[in-house]
Amino acid sequence: MKGIADESQCSIGLLEGGTALSDVIDNHIYEQTLAKKNAFFVADVGVIMKQHVRWRTRMAQIRPYYTVRCNSCLAVIEVLAALGTGFICANKSELELVQRHGIPSEDIIYSGVCKQVSQIKYAAKNGIDLLVCDNEAELHKIARCHPNAKLLLQVSTEASNQEEELSMTFGCSLKDCRHLLESAKELGVQVVGVRFHISSSCKDDKVYIHAISDARCVFDMGDDIGFNMKILDIGGSFSGSETQLEQINSAIMSVVDLYFPPSAGVSIIAEPGSYFVSAAFTLAVNIVSKEVVARDRRDLAPNESSSNDEPEFQYYINEGVYGSFASKLVETLIDVPSVHKSSALDDPMFSSSLWGPSGDDLDQVVEHCLLPELNIGDWLVFSRAGAYSVGQPISTSADMTPPPVYYVISSRDWLEMQDSGVTHEATLKNFSLVPYFLKSCQSAAALSVPA
């Protein structure tokens, strides 16, 4: 069984008889140990379905629109389409991808705020009318190339203003919204709603309250000018944890009911990306090189001598930030991996850092962690590796082939998915569901590959 992210036909391995995800990882590490030791993903399709069930339970009033750029794997798109989500697309290739899966144009939002004219025309030609806009230059392009567009006005939030010194932010300020709405009216372009975005790192519930209050002000401006605004998009601030989902729900739903009661007929949507896919993907990488370096003097205790200090290890692995760890480029911390070999509980731990294969100073995957001493050929396993890691690779280098993706689902999850209305014959047309067989009689977890 194999499943490559960019193939048009893939297999989903059905796990039966007590076979666990860890067994699948062991199996593929064992196969790779006998072959080329390439990195690979194992994707549990059942996790995507479970996250959808959690969303439907906790956020029943809010329809999810999946952010395609987070992970554009074939299985992700097909499963979420079957579960009834909408899709957020940032460019033409993403628009084409979801359209190939038969997603209705009304369930697609073209979100790129700096759009190419040719791509706006593509959206117009294909009936994709919901577009995001946050400035007058974009408004004039849209009016010229897609006069039937229905705009979501991107409004900056308090959190965006706090972060603008650290990264580029988008969104029209509240004081500029009326002018943009009046310009849209003059150009004959419809504005149908408001979109805002709050980073998943934001811990202040008041930011959500202010953003929803600002959105209400923009809706009132639109009503005054003559627009029929019926969509509120609260963005994509969802990390994937159920705790965070509950916190957001408790923070915003009472405010939403206050400013946008059901009688107003406003559709509330959100843009979860990492929420659906992060925990569904596990990445296994191989150590390809190793260096021993002196520990940074700044890490030493006041009375500790650097001459007596333990060594620090730098390990180089066969995936980096220009490939499967691209999430590091969007300011996402990479979790410390687990070591995939047998070791004693009392094995000494050493200060370690993990680096990609490029040799670039920016290609640092994990800055600092504690690991036992490892050897070239050992394996590390990263859980929660599904966001910004697979689907459309960052690197265009011919030497960097994306790791293969092996899709699996437990028989129990498959039955639950069918109960949710997802059937293989009707929806997962590009996949074959086959029993997964462990090919190795020896667990790779017990292997320690010599340098």
VOPAGU-2260 file (C-alpha; in pm, 1 decimal, decimal comma):
REM VOPAGU-2260
SITE   aa  ch    i         X         Y         Z
SITE  MET   A    0       0,0       0,0       0,0
SITE  LYS   A    1     123,7     347,6     -76,2
SITE  GLY   A    2     -16,7     696,5     -86,8
SITE  ILE   A    3     175,7     986,6    -235,9
SITE  ALA   A    4      46,2    1337,0    -173,6
SITE  ASP   A    5      55,4    1441,5    -538,0
SITE  GLU   A    6     -84,3    1121,4    -691,6
SITE  SER   A    7    -432,3    1116,1    -840,5
SITE  GLN   A    8    -501,2     764,6    -710,7
SITE  CYS   A    9    -410,1     663,0    -354,7
SITE  SER   A   10    -486,1     390,8    -104,4
SITE  ILE   A   11    -619,7     418,5     247,9
SITE  GLY   A   12    -508,1     132,4     468,0
SITE  LEU   A   13    -785,9      -7,0     686,6
SITE  LEU   A   14    -643,4     -94,7    1029,2
SITE  GLU   A   15    -804,7    -406,9    1172,1
SITE  GLY   A   16    -732,1    -662,0    1440,6
SITE  GLY   A   17    -584,6    -422,6    1692,7
SITE  THR   A   18    -328,8    -272,0    1453,4
SITE  ALA   A   19    -237,0      73,9    1584,5
SITE  LEU   A   20     -90,0     383,5    1422,0
SITE  SER   A   21     238,5     316,2    1601,5
SITE  ASP   A   22     251,7     -25,7    1433,1
SITE  VAL   A   23     219,1     141,8    1092,4
SITE  ILE   A   24     503,6     382,1    1174,5
SITE  ASP   A   25     718,0      91,6    1296,9
SITE  ASN   A   26     643,3     -97,1     978,0
SITE  HIS   A   27     745,4     183,6     742,8
SITE  ILE   A   28    1057,2     266,2     943,4
SITE  TYR   A   29    1156,3     -99,4     917,7
SITE  GLU   A   30    1102,8     -89,4     538,8
SITE  GLN   A   31    1299,3     235,6     507,2
SITE  THR   A   32    1580,9      99,1     721,8
SITE  LEU   A   33    1621,7    -172,8     461,6
SITE  ALA   A   34    1604,2      81,9     178,2
SITE  LYS   A   35    1694,2     451,5     149,6
SITE  LYS   A   36    1592,6     586,1     491,7
SITE  ASN   A   37    1369,0     854,3     337,6
SITE  ALA   A   38    1136,6    1064,8     551,3
SITE  PHE   A   39     765,8     981,8     530,5
SITE  PHE   A   40     425,3    1079,5     670,3
SITE  VAL   A   41     155,1     856,8     813,0
SITE  ALA   A   42    -187,0    1025,2     801,3
SITE  ASP   A   43    -479,7     901,1    1010,0
SITE  VAL   A   44    -787,2    1002,1     811,2
SITE  GLY   A   45   -1006,0     918,9    1110,3
SITE  VAL   A   46    -859,2    1210,2    1307,1
SITE  ILE   A   47    -990,7    1456,4    1046,5
SITE  MET   A   48   -1336,4    1310,3    1084,1
SITE  LYS   A   49   -1316,3    1327,5    1465,7
SITE  GLN   A   50   -1213,6    1691,7    1453,5
SITE  HIS   A   51   -1515,0    1762,0    1235,9
SITE  VAL   A   52   -1740,6    1590,6    1491,4
SITE  ARG   A   53   -1584,6    1802,7    1770,2
SITE  TRP   A   54   -1645,2    2116,1    1566,9
SITE  ARG   A   55   -2004,7    2020,8    1498,3
SITE  THR   A   56   -2053,9    1958,7    1872,6
SITE  ARG   A   57   -1879,8    2269,5    2008,5
SITE  MET   A   58   -1936,2    2521,0    1728,5
SITE  ALA   A   59   -2266,5    2409,9    1581,3
SITE  GLN   A   60   -2369,6    2765,3    1482,6
SITE  ILE   A   61   -2050,1    2828,2    1284,3
SITE  ARG   A   62   -1983,6    2662,3     948,4
SITE  PRO   A   63   -1616,4    2572,4     889,7
SITE  TYR   A   64   -1439,1    2672,9     569,1
SITE  TYR   A   65   -1112,8    2478,9     544,9
SITE  THR   A   66    -795,7    2677,1     464,3
SITE  VAL   A   67    -649,1    2482,2     171,4
SITE  ARG   A   68    -297,0    2627,5     196,2
SITE  CYS   A   69    -259,8    2461,9     536,6
SITE  ASN   A   70    -253,8    2114,9     379,9
SITE  SER   A   71    -372,5    2039,3      27,4
SITE  CYS   A   72    -339,7    1660,7      39,4
SITE  LEU   A   73    -591,6    1476,0    -171,8
SITE  ALA   A   74    -738,6    1280,7     120,9
SITE  VAL   A   75    -784,4    1596,5     328,9
SITE  ILE   A   76    -978,3    1772,9      53,8
SITE  GLU   A   77   -1193,1    1469,8     -24,2
SITE  VAL   A   78   -1284,0    1389,1     337,0
SITE  LEU   A   79   -1366,4    1748,0     429,2
SITE  ALA   A   80   -1567,2    1792,9     110,2
SITE  ALA   A   81   -1762,8    1479,9     199,4
SITE  LEU   A   82   -1825,6    1617,3     548,8
SITE  GLY   A   83   -1971,7    1937,7     404,1
SITE  THR   A   84   -1710,9    2202,6     479,3
SITE  GLY   A   85   -1649,2    2503,8     259,8
SITE  PHE   A   86   -1300,9    2595,1     134,3
SITE  ILE   A   87   -1074,7    2900,1     157,0
SITE  CYS   A   88    -841,3    2930,6    -143,2
SITE  ALA   A   89    -553,8    3177,8    -172,3
SITE  ASN   A   90    -462,5    3129,5    -540,2
SITE  LYS   A   91    -565,7    2976,5    -870,8
SITE  SER   A   92    -404,5    2637,4    -810,4
SITE  GLU   A   93    -604,7    2596,3    -490,3
SITE  LEU   A   94    -923,4    2706,5    -665,7
SITE  GLU   A   95    -860,6    2448,2    -938,4
SITE  LEU   A   96    -785,0    2179,5    -680,1
SITE  VAL   A   97   -1112,9    2210,4    -492,4
SITE  GLN   A   98   -1313,7    2252,5    -810,8
SITE  ARG   A   99   -1176,9    1921,6    -938,8
SITE  HIS   A  100   -1348,6    1765,7    -638,5
SITE  GLY   A  101   -1683,5    1907,8    -740,4
SITE  ILE   A  102   -1704,8    2171,5    -467,7
SITE  PRO   A  103   -1987,8    2413,6    -555,6
SITE  SER   A  104   -1859,6    2762,2    -636,8
SITE  GLU   A  105   -2078,1    2912,0    -362,3
SITE  ASP   A  106   -1881,8    2705,0    -106,1
SITE  ILE   A  107   -1547,1    2856,9    -211,7
SITE  ILE   A  108   -1396,9    3184,7     -89,5
SITE  TYR   A  109   -1106,1    3338,7    -280,9
SITE  SER   A  110    -913,3    3484,1      10,1
SITE  GLY   A  111    -590,9    3624,2    -134,9
SITE  VAL   A  112    -586,7    3995,6     -53,2
SITE  CYS   A  113    -324,1    4073,8    -322,6
SITE  LYS   A  114    -475,7    3902,5    -624,0
SITE  GLN   A  115    -341,7    3875,2    -977,4
SITE  VAL   A  116    -575,5    4012,3   -1241,8
SITE  SER   A  117    -563,8    3682,0   -1431,1
SITE  GLN   A  118    -672,4    3494,4   -1119,1
SITE  ILE   A  119    -959,2    3734,0   -1051,5
SITE  LYS   A  120   -1074,2    3671,8   -1409,1
SITE  TYR   A  121   -1043,4    3295,3   -1349,3
SITE  ALA   A  122   -1270,1    3327,0   -1043,2
SITE  ALA   A  123   -1521,8    3529,5   -1244,8
SITE  LYS   A  124   -1522,3    3276,8   -1530,4
SITE  ASN   A  125   -1580,9    2987,2   -1289,6
SITE  GLY   A  126   -1856,0    3148,7   -1085,2
SITE  ILE   A  127   -1645,7    3194,9    -770,4
SITE  ASP   A  128   -1803,2    3514,2    -646,4
SITE  LEU   A  129   -1701,7    3536,9    -278,9
SITE  LEU   A  130   -1377,0    3736,6    -261,2
SITE  VAL   A  131   -1187,2    3904,9      20,6
SITE  CYS   A  132   -1088,0    4271,5     -14,7
SITE  ASP   A  133    -917,8    4517,6     221,1
SITE  ASN   A  134    -809,6    4820,4      15,7
SITE  GLU   A  135    -916,4    5047,6    -267,6
SITE  ALA   A  136    -659,9    4926,9    -521,5
SITE  GLU   A  137    -790,3    4569,5    -490,2
SITE  LEU   A  138   -1146,8    4698,7    -504,6
SITE  HIS   A  139   -1083,4    4867,0    -840,5
SITE  LYS   A  140    -922,2    4549,4    -982,0
SITE  ILE   A  141   -1218,7    4340,5    -871,6
SITE  ALA   A  142   -1472,2    4591,2   -1009,2
SITE  ARG   A  143   -1296,1    4584,2   -1344,6
SITE  CYS   A  144   -1238,0    4207,3   -1372,5
SITE  HIS   A  145   -1521,3    4055,4   -1167,6
SITE  PRO   A  146   -1818,2    4294,2   -1146,9
SITE  ASN   A  147   -2042,9    4017,9   -1008,4
SITE  ALA   A  148   -1813,8    3960,8    -710,0
SITE  LYS   A  149   -1951,6    3956,4    -357,7
SITE  LEU   A  150   -1696,8    4094,1    -116,8
SITE  LEU   A  151   -1601,9    4013,1     238,5
SITE  LEU   A  152   -1438,5    4324,1     378,6
SITE  GLN   A  153   -1119,7    4227,5     565,6
SITE  VAL   A  154   -1109,1    4435,6     884,7
SITE  SER   A  155    -796,8    4461,7    1098,9
SITE  THR   A  156    -827,2    4363,2    1463,6
SITE  GLU   A  157    -668,7    4481,2    1784,6
SITE  ALA   A  158    -446,1    4170,3    1776,6
SITE  SER   A  159    -331,3    4256,8    1423,2
SITE  ASN   A  160    -233,0    4605,9    1532,9
SITE  GLN   A  161     -30,7    4466,2    1822,8
SITE  GLU   A  162     156,0    4228,9    1589,8
SITE  GLU   A  163     220,2    4462,1    1298,2
SITE  GLU   A  164     577,6    4533,6    1410,2
SITE  LEU   A  165     656,6    4161,6    1392,6
SITE  SER   A  166     490,9    4060,5    1065,6
SITE  MET   A  167     293,8    4188,8     770,2
SITE  THR   A  168     -72,8    4229,9     853,0
SITE  PHE   A  169    -374,2    4285,5     632,6
SITE  GLY   A  170    -706,4    4449,2     690,7
SITE  CYS   A  171    -885,7    4777,4     658,0
SITE  SER   A  172    -897,2    4986,2     975,9
SITE  LEU   A  173   -1239,8    5057,2    1119,2
SITE  LYS   A  174   -1210,4    5429,9    1042,2
SITE  ASP   A  175   -1137,8    5354,6     673,2
SITE  CYS   A  176   -1424,5    5108,9     627,4
SITE  ARG   A  177   -1690,9    5365,7     539,4
SITE  HIS   A  178   -1480,7    5511,4     258,2
SITE  LEU   A  179   -1416,1    5163,5     116,0
SITE  LEU   A  180   -1785,2    5076,6     138,5
SITE  GLU   A  181   -1881,0    5400,8     -36,9
SITE  SER   A  182   -1624,9    5330,8    -310,3
SITE  ALA   A  183   -1767,4    4981,0    -359,0
SITE  LYS   A  184   -2115,4    5131,6    -391,4
SITE  GLU   A  185   -1995,9    5377,9    -654,6
SITE  LEU   A  186   -1825,5    5098,2    -849,9
SITE  GLY   A  187   -2133,6    4876,4    -833,1
SITE  VAL   A  188   -1961,3    4594,8    -638,3
SITE  GLN   A  189   -2159,6    4418,5    -367,4
SITE  VAL   A  190   -2020,5    4388,2     -13,8
SITE  VAL   A  191   -2191,6    4098,2     162,8
SITE  GLY   A  192   -1999,5    4063,5     486,7
SITE  VAL   A  193   -1699,8    4114,8     712,7
SITE  ARG   A  194   -1396,1    3900,0     770,8
SITE  PHE   A  195   -1145,2    3932,3    1053,1
SITE  HIS   A  196    -857,5    3713,5    1167,4
SITE  ILE   A  197    -706,3    3660,3    1510,8
SITE  SER   A  198    -387,2    3460,2    1556,8
SITE  SER   A  199    -413,8    3126,0    1738,9
SITE  SER   A  200    -141,6    3258,2    1971,5
SITE  CYS   A  201    -376,7    3528,6    2101,3
SITE  LYS   A  202    -482,4    3451,0    2459,7
SITE  ASP   A  203    -694,3    3759,1    2526,6
SITE  ASP   A  204   -1067,6    3692,3    2495,8
SITE  LYS   A  205   -1134,0    4067,2    2480,8
SITE  VAL   A  206    -978,1    4077,1    2132,8
SITE  TYR   A  207   -1262,6    3858,8    2002,2
SITE  ILE   A  208   -1521,1    4079,3    2170,9
SITE  HIS   A  209   -1372,5    4395,4    2016,6
SITE  ALA   A  210   -1347,3    4232,8    1672,7
SITE  ILE   A  211   -1713,1    4122,8    1674,5
SITE  SER   A  212   -1818,5    4465,7    1799,9
SITE  ASP   A  213   -1619,8    4629,5    1516,8
SITE  ALA   A  214   -1781,6    4392,2    1268,6
SITE  ARG   A  215   -2124,0    4504,8    1392,0
SITE  CYS   A  216   -2021,1    4866,1    1325,6
SITE  VAL   A  217   -1918,2    4777,3     970,1
SITE  PHE   A  218   -2247,8    4593,7     914,1
SITE  ASP   A  219   -2433,1    4907,1    1028,8
SITE  MET   A  220   -2226,1    5121,3     789,2
SITE  GLY   A  221   -2308,6    4882,0     508,6
SITE  ASP   A  222   -2678,9    4892,9     589,2
SITE  ASP   A  223   -2670,0    5275,2     581,0
SITE  ILE   A  224   -2502,8    5271,2     238,6
SITE  GLY   A  225   -2747,6    5014,3      99,9
SITE  PHE   A  226   -2565,9    4680,2     118,3
SITE  ASN   A  227   -2733,0    4359,6     232,0
SITE  MET   A  228   -2457,0    4213,9     450,3
SITE  LYS   A  229   -2522,8    3857,4     564,3
SITE  ILE   A  230   -2183,2    3687,2     630,4
SITE  LEU   A  231   -1954,4    3721,6     933,3
SITE  ASP   A  232   -1621,5    3537,8     894,7
SITE  ILE   A  233   -1436,4    3509,6    1227,6
SITE  GLY   A  234   -1117,5    3382,6    1062,0
SITE  GLY   A  235    -885,9    3096,7    1143,2
SITE  SER   A  236    -753,1    3119,8    1497,6
SITE  PHE   A  237    -798,9    2749,0    1575,1
SITE  SER   A  238    -494,4    2548,7    1681,9
SITE  GLY   A  239    -662,6    2210,0    1699,1
SITE  SER   A  240    -702,8    2152,8    2072,7
SITE  GLU   A  241   -1046,8    2091,7    2216,3
SITE  THR   A  242    -963,6    2319,3    2509,8
SITE  GLN   A  243    -895,1    2612,6    2279,3
SITE  LEU   A  244   -1214,0    2539,8    2086,2
SITE  GLU   A  245   -1414,9    2555,9    2408,9
SITE  GLN   A  246   -1241,9    2879,4    2511,1
SITE  ILE   A  247   -1320,6    3047,7    2180,7
SITE  ASN   A  248   -1676,6    2921,2    2189,3
SITE  SER   A  249   -1735,8    3057,0    2539,2
SITE  ALA   A  250   -1566,6    3386,9    2449,3
SITE  ILE   A  251   -1756,7    3464,7    2132,3
SITE  MET   A  252   -2094,5    3295,0    2119,1
SITE  SER   A  253   -2270,1    3520,4    2371,2
SITE  VAL   A  254   -2126,6    3824,6    2192,1
SITE  VAL   A  255   -2230,3    3686,6    1853,2
SITE  ASP   A  256   -2584,3    3630,0    1983,2
SITE  LEU   A  257   -2589,5    3987,4    2114,3
SITE  TYR   A  258   -2468,3    4161,8    1797,6
SITE  PHE   A  259   -2585,9    3908,4    1537,8
SITE  PRO   A  260   -2895,9    3731,2    1675,2
SITE  PRO   A  261   -3047,0    3448,6    1469,0
SITE  SER   A  262   -3329,3    3680,1    1366,5
SITE  ALA   A  263   -3076,1    3893,9    1174,0
SITE  GLY   A  264   -3018,3    3607,5     929,4
SITE  VAL   A  265   -2638,5    3645,3     934,8
SITE  SER   A  266   -2435,4    3334,4     851,5
SITE  ILE   A  267   -2136,7    3286,9    1083,2
SITE  ILE   A  268   -1838,0    3107,1     929,5
SITE  ALA   A  269   -1477,8    3037,6    1034,8
SITE  GLU   A  270   -1155,3    2925,2     868,5
SITE  PRO   A  271   -1001,1    2631,9    1056,9
SITE  GLY   A  272    -690,1    2487,7     892,0
SITE  SER   A  273    -445,1    2344,5    1145,8
SITE  TYR   A  274    -745,3    2243,8    1355,0
SITE  PHE   A  275    -841,1    1970,1    1109,2
SITE  VAL   A  276    -502,6    1837,3     998,3
SITE  SER   A  277    -229,8    1900,7    1254,9
SITE  ALA   A  278    -289,9    1593,8    1471,7
SITE  ALA   A  279    -382,4    1373,3    1175,0
SITE  PHE   A  280     -27,0    1359,0    1034,2
SITE  THR   A  281     286,9    1207,1    1187,1
SITE  LEU   A  282     627,9    1265,3    1027,2
SITE  ALA   A  283     923,1    1025,8    1060,2
SITE  VAL   A  284    1268,3    1163,5     973,0
SITE  ASN   A  285    1615,1    1015,1     967,4
SITE  ILE   A  286    1935,9    1157,6    1113,8
SITE  VAL   A  287    2180,9    1206,6     827,9
SITE  SER   A  288    2464,8    1387,3    1007,1
SITE  LYS   A  289    2582,4    1477,3    1356,0
SITE  GLU   A  290    2816,3    1731,8    1515,2
SITE  VAL   A  291    2940,6    1782,5    1870,0
SITE  VAL   A  292    2965,9    2149,4    1965,9
SITE  ALA   A  293    3057,5    2340,9    2277,1
SITE  ARG   A  294    2755,5    2447,2    2473,4
SITE  ASP   A  295    2672,3    2816,1    2451,2
SITE  ARG   A  296    2819,4    2997,7    2754,3
SITE  ARG   A  297    2486,8    3177,4    2798,9
SITE  ASP   A  298    2331,8    2840,8    2891,7
SITE  LEU   A  299    2576,3    2782,8    3177,5
SITE  ALA   A  300    2493,1    2832,4    3543,0
SITE  PRO   A  301    2678,4    3123,1    3714,0
SITE  ASN   A  302    2938,8    2895,3    3880,1
SITE  GLU   A  303    2960,8    2643,4    3594,5
SITE  SER   A  304    3278,9    2616,3    3390,2
SITE  SER   A  305    3251,1    2573,7    3015,4
SITE  SER   A  306    3556,0    2344,9    3016,6
SITE  ASN   A  307    3371,1    2090,9    3231,4
SITE  ASP   A  308    3040,7    2129,4    3054,4
SITE  GLU   A  309    2872,5    1842,4    2876,0
SITE  PRO   A  310    2874,5    1852,5    2496,2
SITE  GLU   A  311    2585,5    1975,6    2288,3
SITE  PHE   A  312    2478,4    1779,8    1982,4
SITE  GLN   A  313    2363,9    1918,2    1650,5
SITE  TYR   A  314    2169,6    1663,4    1446,7
SITE  TYR   A  315    2092,0    1708,3    1078,4
SITE  ILE   A  316    1776,5    1541,0     952,8
SITE  ASN   A  317    1648,8    1475,6     601,5
SITE  GLU   A  318    1364,9    1731,4     617,5
SITE  GLY   A  319    1384,3    2100,9     703,8
SITE  VAL   A  320    1200,1    2432,2     704,6
SITE  TYR   A  321    1210,2    2448,9     323,6
SITE  GLY   A  322    1013,4    2126,1     307,0
SITE  SER   A  323     804,0    1941,9     563,9
SITE  PHE   A  324     878,4    2186,7     846,9
SITE  ALA   A  325     758,2    2490,6     654,9
SITE  SER   A  326     526,8    2567,5     947,5
SITE  LYS   A  327     836,4    2710,3    1119,2
SITE  LEU   A  328     825,4    2987,2     857,7
SITE  VAL   A  329     479,3    3093,0     976,2
SITE  GLU   A  330     596,1    3126,4    1335,7
SITE  THR   A  331     471,5    2788,3    1452,2
SITE  LEU   A  332     682,9    2613,2    1714,1
SITE  ILE   A  333     784,2    2257,7    1628,9
SITE  ASP   A  334     717,4    2008,0    1907,6
SITE  VAL   A  335    1009,5    1805,4    2037,6
SITE  PRO   A  336    1008,6    1466,0    1861,0
SITE  SER   A  337    1017,9    1122,3    2014,6
SITE  VAL   A  338    1320,1     898,8    1956,9
SITE  HIS   A  339    1234,3     585,2    1767,6
SITE  LYS   A  340    1469,2     331,6    1919,9
SITE  SER   A  341    1485,8     135,3    2240,3
SITE  SER   A  342    1661,8     311,0    2526,5
SITE  ALA   A  343    1688,1     279,1    2901,2
SITE  LEU   A  344    1501,1     518,8    3128,4
SITE  ASP   A  345    1826,8     621,9    3294,6
SITE  ASP   A  346    2010,6     701,8    2969,1
SITE  PRO   A  347    2177,0    1044,8    2998,2
SITE  MET   A  348    2009,5    1332,5    2816,3
SITE  PHE   A  349    2203,9    1598,0    2628,4
SITE  SER   A  350    2129,8    1946,3    2503,7
SITE  SER   A  351    2048,8    1905,3    2133,7
SITE  SER   A  352    1933,7    2101,7    1830,2
SITE  LEU   A  353    1780,1    1974,2    1506,2
SITE  TRP   A  354    1864,1    2112,0    1162,9
SITE  GLY   A  355    1740,0    2055,2     808,5
SITE  PRO   A  356    1966,9    1930,2     529,5
SITE  SER   A  357    2014,8    2258,9     342,0
SITE  GLY   A  358    2306,8    2392,4     545,3
SITE  ASP   A  359    2123,5    2724,6     569,7
SITE  ASP   A  360    2148,8    2907,7     902,8
SITE  LEU   A  361    1771,3    2955,5     891,3
SITE  ASP   A  362    1708,0    2583,5     850,2
SITE  GLN   A  363    1683,3    2512,7    1222,4
SITE  VAL   A  364    1387,7    2288,5    1301,6
SITE  VAL   A  365    1419,4    2270,9    1681,6
SITE  GLU   A  366    1643,3    2520,9    1858,4
SITE  HIS   A  367    1686,6    2334,9    2185,2
SITE  CYS   A  368    1569,9    2004,6    2328,4
SITE  LEU   A  369    1696,4    1725,6    2553,1
SITE  LEU   A  370    1763,9    1393,7    2380,6
SITE  PRO   A  371    1976,1    1087,2    2446,8
SITE  GLU   A  372    2285,0    1068,0    2229,3
SITE  LEU   A  373    2177,3     954,4    1881,3
SITE  ASN   A  374    2358,4     810,2    1583,8
SITE  ILE   A  375    2341,2     866,6    1209,8
SITE  GLY   A  376    2061,3     646,1    1081,7
SITE  ASP   A  377    1842,4     680,3    1391,6
SITE  TRP   A  378    1482,3     792,2    1349,4
SITE  LEU   A  379    1285,7    1075,8    1507,0
SITE  VAL   A  380     906,0    1092,2    1500,8
SITE  PHE   A  381     714,9    1422,5    1502,5
SITE  SER   A  382     348,7    1407,7    1598,1
SITE  ARG   A  383     103,0    1686,4    1506,3
SITE  ALA   A  384     288,3    1739,9    1177,8
SITE  GLY   A  385      -3,2    1802,5     942,0
SITE  ALA   A  386      -6,8    2182,3     915,3
SITE  TYR   A  387     197,0    2361,4     645,7
SITE  SER   A  388     403,3    2049,7     589,1
SITE  VAL   A  389     261,2    1856,6     295,9
SITE  GLY   A  390      56,3    1907,8     -18,3
SITE  GLN   A  391     222,2    2199,0    -197,7
SITE  PRO   A  392     594,1    2202,7    -114,5
SITE  ILE   A  393     770,1    2529,5     -33,8
SITE  SER   A  394    1091,8    2429,4    -207,3
SITE  THR   A  395    1115,6    2405,6    -585,2
SITE  SER   A  396    1449,3    2225,0    -575,4
SITE  ALA   A  397    1460,1    1915,3    -791,6
SITE  ASP   A  398    1668,4    1749,6    -516,7
SITE  MET   A  399    1387,5    1778,5    -258,9
SITE  THR   A  400    1111,6    1531,9    -339,7
SITE  PRO   A  401     824,5    1561,0     -90,3
SITE  PRO   A  402     802,8    1264,8     148,8
SITE  PRO   A  403     539,5    1002,3      67,8
SITE  VAL   A  404     215,6    1001,4     264,3
SITE  TYR   A  405      69,9     669,6     383,2
SITE  TYR   A  406    -299,7     705,4     462,2
SITE  VAL   A  407    -471,7     484,1     719,8
SITE  ILE   A  408    -799,4     466,7     909,2
SITE  SER   A  409    -913,3     231,8    1182,6
SITE  SER   A  410   -1210,7       9,1    1109,8
SITE  ARG   A  411   -1396,5     175,5    1398,4
SITE  ASP   A  412   -1337,8     525,7    1260,3
SITE  TRP   A  413   -1440,8     410,5     914,2
SITE  LEU   A  414   -1772,9     282,9    1049,5
SITE  GLU   A  415   -1826,8     613,2    1233,2
SITE  MET   A  416   -1747,6     804,6     915,9
SITE  GLN   A  417   -2007,7     603,4     726,9
SITE  ASP   A  418   -2257,2     682,8    1004,0
SITE  SER   A  419   -2178,3    1050,9     935,1
SITE  GLY   A  420   -2282,8    1003,2     573,5
SITE  VAL   A  421   -1937,5     956,4     418,6
SITE  THR   A  422   -1930,4     652,2     193,8
SITE  HIS   A  423   -1634,1     542,0     -12,6
SITE  GLU   A  424   -1837,4     481,4    -325,4
SITE  ALA   A  425   -2003,9     822,8    -320,9
SITE  THR   A  426   -1724,8    1053,3    -206,9
SITE  LEU   A  427   -1371,4     912,1    -177,8
SITE  LYS   A  428   -1351,5     845,7    -549,3
SITE  ASN   A  429    -974,3     885,9    -578,9
SITE  PHE   A  430    -894,8     631,7    -307,6
SITE  SER   A  431    -912,5     259,1    -272,0
SITE  LEU   A  432    -981,6     125,2      76,3
SITE  VAL   A  433    -763,0    -180,7     137,4
SITE  PRO   A  434    -672,3    -387,8     446,3
SITE  TYR   A  435    -339,4    -280,8     591,6
SITE  PHE   A  436     -92,2    -563,9     647,8
SITE  LEU   A  437     221,7    -531,7     856,1
SITE  LYS   A  438     502,3    -645,7     628,6
SITE  SER   A  439     776,0    -671,5     888,7
SITE  CYS   A  440     789,3    -936,5    1153,5
SITE  GLN   A  441    1026,9    -723,8    1361,1
SITE  SER   A  442     936,3    -391,9    1516,9
SITE  ALA   A  443    1152,6    -108,4    1387,5
SITE  ALA   A  444    1131,7      43,0    1731,2
SITE  ALA   A  445    1392,6    -205,2    1844,1
SITE  LEU   A  446    1636,7    -115,7    1567,2
SITE  SER   A  447    1943,7      95,9    1626,3
SITE  VAL   A  448    2111,1     158,2    1293,3
SITE  PRO   A  449    2489,5     196,9    1304,6
SITE  ALA   A  450    2652,4     499,6    1144,1
